[in-house]
């Protein structure tokens, strides 16, 4: 597919093939990683696909995303793809990629953060279309899911809200605060797909009430909240297992 450039041949990790690639989207270069079963799929079979969104200051191959991607592939033959958000990973450390504003004002200005959300949503949509349509990816057009916490929800929720291909999403560690509040509230209210939402009860970055309000405004009839004591980054490891089970239950039907 035009704009998609594959990297080195896939590396095999106990039945999971991992391959890097880049995608050109509106003049931006989006680096990404795809995980699929090492054994080729039957010609007529499409694989479900989960898009993975990392948190702030992290990247597309952060450990918890690697773990989830490999579990999805090994246990369920669900493919996974992860991208670097603007200003992260192989896209550099410049969070003013889309606007010349001081870093301290980036998340406070609704217009600036809204523009970055729009670009991120466009990147994700193009990524899904490219992977599902490229025969070399070996994925096809199966059911689609999303997983992303913290920044992965800030950027991923608008992407999911704008795309009716998604069948389920795991979100959380994000709230209605700062410059993104109005945008996230609107997009969350428009959701109708099943949602698993993860909250840390003593979140020192976002606060309990703003995160609870985001969960409250999600429009989905099928939504469930998993809340745990602890700080923002102290999500228990078993939540990856819960996310895996939740996504598999909706993508393998």
C-alpha positions in Angstrom: 0.0 0.0 0.0 1.2 3.5 -0.8 2.8 5.2 2.2 3.5 2.0 4.1 7.1 1.0 4.3 8.1 -2.3 6.0 11.2 -2.5 8.1 13.4 -5.5 8.6 12.0 -9.1 8.3 9.7 -10.1 11.2 11.4 -11.4 14.4 9.8 -14.5 15.9 9.2 -14.6 19.7 7.7 -18.0 20.6 5.1 -17.9 17.9 4.6 -14.2 17.7 6.0 -12.4 14.7 7.0 -8.7 15.3 7.6 -6.3 12.4 8.3 -2.6 12.4 7.1 -0.3 9.7 6.4 3.4 8.9 3.3 5.0 7.4 3.2 8.4 5.7 0.0 10.3 6.8 -0.6 13.8 5.6 3.1 14.6 5.4 3.9 13.0 8.8 5.9 9.8 9.3 4.2 7.5 11.8 6.4 4.7 13.1 4.6 1.5 14.2 5.0 -2.2 15.2 2.7 -5.1 14.1 2.4 -8.4 16.0 0.8 -11.4 14.3 1.0 -15.2 14.6 4.1 -16.6 13.1 2.2 -19.3 11.3 0.5 -17.8 8.2 -3.2 -17.4 8.3 -5.5 -19.3 5.9 -6.1 -17.3 2.7 -9.8 -16.7 3.5 -9.4 -15.9 7.2 -9.1 -12.4 8.6 -7.6 -11.7 12.1 -9.1 -9.4 14.6 -6.8 -6.4 15.3 -6.2 -4.4 18.5 -4.7 -0.9 18.2 -2.4 -0.2 21.2 -1.8 3.4 22.5 1.0 4.1 24.9 1.1 6.6 27.8 2.8 10.0 28.0 6.7 10.0 27.8 6.6 6.3 26.6 6.7 4.7 23.2 5.1 2.0 21.0 7.2 -0.9 22.5 6.8 -0.1 26.2 6.8 -3.3 28.2 3.1 -3.5 29.1 2.1 -3.1 25.5 4.5 -5.8 24.4 3.1 -8.1 27.1 -0.5 -7.5 26.0 0.3 -7.7 22.3 2.0 -11.1 22.7 -0.8 -12.5 24.9 -3.4 -11.5 22.4 -1.5 -13.2 19.6 -0.5 -16.3 21.5 -3.8 -17.0 23.3 -6.3 -15.8 20.7 -4.7 -15.2 17.3 -5.6 -11.6 17.6 -3.1 -9.3 15.8 -1.9 -6.0 17.5 -0.4 -2.8 16.2 1.2 0.0 18.2 2.2 3.5 17.1 4.3 6.3 18.5 2.1 9.3 19.3 3.2 12.8 18.2 6.4 13.8 20.0 7.1 10.3 21.4 9.4 7.4 20.6 10.8 7.6 17.1 8.9 10.8 16.5 11.3 12.6 18.8 10.8 14.5 22.0 9.2 17.6 20.5 5.7 17.9 21.8 5.2 21.1 19.9 5.3 19.1 16.6 2.0 20.5 15.5 2.1 24.0 17.0 4.8 26.4 18.1 3.8 26.8 21.7 5.7 26.4 25.0 5.7 22.8 26.4 4.1 24.2 29.6 1.1 25.5 27.6 0.6 22.4 25.4 -2.0 20.6 27.4 -3.7 23.8 28.8 -4.7 25.3 25.4 -7.9 23.6 24.0 -7.1 24.6 20.4 -3.6 23.3 20.5 -4.4 20.0 22.2 -7.5 19.6 20.0 -5.3 19.9 16.9 -3.0 17.2 18.1 -6.0 15.0 19.0 -7.2 15.4 15.4 -3.9 14.5 13.9 -3.5 11.5 16.2 -7.0 10.2 15.2 -6.1 10.6 11.6 -2.9 8.7 12.1 -4.7 5.8 13.8 -7.4 5.6 11.2 -4.8 5.5 8.4 -2.8 2.9 10.3 -5.7 0.6 10.6 -6.7 0.9 7.0 -3.1 0.3 5.8 -2.5 -2.8 8.0 -5.9 -4.3 7.1 -5.5 -3.8 3.4 -1.9 -4.7 2.9 -1.5 -8.4 1.9 2.0 -8.4 3.4 0.6 -7.7 6.8 -1.4 -10.9 6.7 -4.2 -9.5 8.9 -7.3 -8.8 6.7 -10.4 -7.0 7.8 -11.3 -8.7 11.0 -13.0 -7.1 14.0 -11.2 -4.1 15.6 -10.4 -3.2 19.2 -8.5 -0.5 21.1 -6.4 -0.4 24.2 -4.9 2.8 25.6 -4.5 4.3 29.1 -3.5 7.8 30.2 -2.2 9.6 27.0 -3.5 6.5 25.2 -7.0 7.5 26.2 -6.5 11.2 25.6 -5.5 10.5 22.0 -7.2 7.1 21.5 -10.7 7.9 22.7 -11.2 10.6 19.9 -9.8 8.1 17.4 -12.3 5.4 18.5 -15.2 7.9 18.6 -14.5 9.0 15.0 -14.4 5.5 13.6 -17.3 3.0 13.6 -15.0 0.0 12.8 -14.3 -0.5 16.5 -16.1 -3.3 18.4 -14.6 -2.7 21.9 -12.2 -0.5 23.8 -10.2 -0.5 27.0 -9.6 3.1 28.3 -8.7 4.8 31.5 -6.3 6.8 33.6 -7.6 10.0 32.0 -10.1 12.6 33.2 -12.0 15.7 32.3 -9.5 18.4 33.2 -7.1 20.8 31.6 -7.5 21.9 28.0 -8.8 18.5 26.7 -11.9 18.4 29.0 -14.5 19.7 26.6 -13.2 17.6 23.6 -13.0 14.4 25.6 -16.5 14.9 27.1 -18.0 15.3 23.7 -16.3 12.3 22.2 -16.9 10.1 25.2 -20.6 10.8 25.1 -20.8 9.7 21.5 -19.4 6.2 22.3 -21.7 3.3 21.9 -19.3 0.3 21.9 -18.5 -1.8 24.9 -15.9 -0.1 27.1 -13.7 -1.3 30.0 -12.5 1.7 32.0 -9.5 1.5 34.4 -9.1 4.0 37.3 -6.6 4.4 40.0 -8.4 5.7 43.2 -5.5 7.8 44.4 -4.4 9.2 41.0 -2.1 12.1 41.9 -1.9 13.4 38.3 -5.6 13.7 37.4 -7.5 13.3 40.6 -10.4 10.9 41.4 -13.3 13.1 40.5 -12.2 14.2 37.0 -11.5 10.6 36.1 -14.8 9.4 37.5 -16.6 12.1 35.5 -15.0 10.9 32.3 -16.3 7.4 33.0 -19.8 8.8 33.8 -20.2 10.6 30.5 -19.2 7.6 28.3 -22.4 7.0 26.3 -22.0 3.2 26.0 -24.7 1.1 27.5 -22.1 -1.7 28.1 -19.4 -0.1 30.2 -17.7 -1.3 33.3 -15.3 0.3 35.7 -12.3 -1.4 37.3 -11.0 0.8 40.1 -7.9 0.1 42.3 -6.2 1.8 45.2 -2.9 3.4 44.3 -1.3 6.1 42.2 -1.5 6.8 38.5 1.1 4.4 37.4 0.3 1.6 40.0 -2.2 -0.3 37.8 -2.0 -4.0 38.9 -0.6 -6.5 36.4 -3.9 -8.5 36.4 -5.5 -5.6 34.6 -3.6 -6.7 31.4 -5.3 -10.1 31.8 -8.7 -8.5 32.3 -8.1 -6.3 29.2 -7.0 -9.3 27.2 -10.2 -11.3 28.2 -12.5 -8.3 27.6 -11.1 -7.6 24.1 -11.1 -11.3 23.1 -14.7 -11.7 24.2 -15.8 -9.0 21.9 -13.5 -9.5 18.9 -13.8 -13.3 18.6 -17.6 -13.5 18.3 
